[in-house]
């Protein structure tokens, strides 16, 4: 398991339903997300469908993005901020 930044927010998108912001606890190279809600409950989410996925709030620009990479203590969106 590759260690990942853990300070950013993520949310699960299912079809057109967007869930609440969750804390990223961990992410594996197999696209498995471990997320915690504000009550401390942990959800393990494995991306296996194009209709259900995780979006992460970019720590540089603040946008929600599906394509992100770890950067220092946070996450950055690939399209807008990775090379900025």
C-alpha positions in Angstrom: 0.0 0.0 0.0 1.4 3.4 -1.0 1.1 6.1 1.6 -1.0 9.0 0.4 -1.7 12.5 1.7 -4.6 12.5 4.2 -5.7 16.1 4.6 -8.0 16.6 1.6 -11.7 16.1 1.1 -13.3 13.6 -1.2 -16.9 12.7 -2.1 -18.5 9.7 -3.7 -20.5 10.4 -6.9 -23.1 7.8 -7.9 -24.8 8.6 -11.2 -26.0 12.2 -10.7 -26.1 12.0 -6.9 -23.1 13.7 -5.1 -22.4 12.6 -1.5 -21.1 14.8 1.3 -17.5 15.8 1.7 -15.4 13.0 3.5 -11.9 13.0 4.8 -9.4 10.9 2.8 -7.8 8.3 5.2 -6.0 6.3 2.5 -5.9 5.5 -1.2 -4.3 2.4 -2.7 -2.9 1.8 -6.2 -5.8 -0.5 -6.9 -8.3 2.5 -6.8 -9.5 1.7 -3.3 -10.4 4.7 -1.2 -10.8 4.7 2.6 -12.9 7.7 3.6 -14.2 9.0 7.0 -17.3 11.1 7.6 -17.7 13.8 10.2 -19.1 11.2 12.7 -15.9 9.1 12.4 -17.5 6.3 10.4 -15.2 4.8 7.8 -16.2 3.8 4.3 -14.1 1.7 2.0 -14.9 2.4 -1.6 -13.5 0.6 -4.6 -13.9 2.3 -8.0 -15.3 -0.4 -10.3 -17.9 1.4 -12.3 -17.8 4.5 -14.4 -21.0 5.6 -12.8 -19.7 5.5 -9.3 -16.4 7.2 -8.5 -14.6 9.5 -6.1 -14.0 13.1 -6.7 -11.3 14.9 -4.6 -11.1 18.6 -3.8 -7.9 20.0 -5.3 -5.7 21.6 -2.5 -4.4 24.2 -5.0 -7.5 25.5 -6.8 -10.4 24.1 -4.7 -12.2 22.5 -7.6 -13.7 19.0 -7.3 -11.9 16.6 -9.7 -11.9 12.9 -10.6 -8.3 13.0 -12.0 -6.0 13.9 -9.1 -2.5 13.1 -8.0 -0.9 13.3 -4.5 1.4 16.3 -4.1 3.2 17.0 -0.8 0.6 17.0 2.0 -2.4 17.2 -0.4 -3.9 16.4 -3.7 -3.9 18.4 -7.0 -6.1 18.1 -10.0 -4.3 16.8 -13.1 -6.0 19.0 -15.7 -5.7 22.4 -14.1 -2.9 22.4 -11.4 -0.5 19.6 -11.8 1.9 21.6 -14.0 1.2 25.0 -12.5 
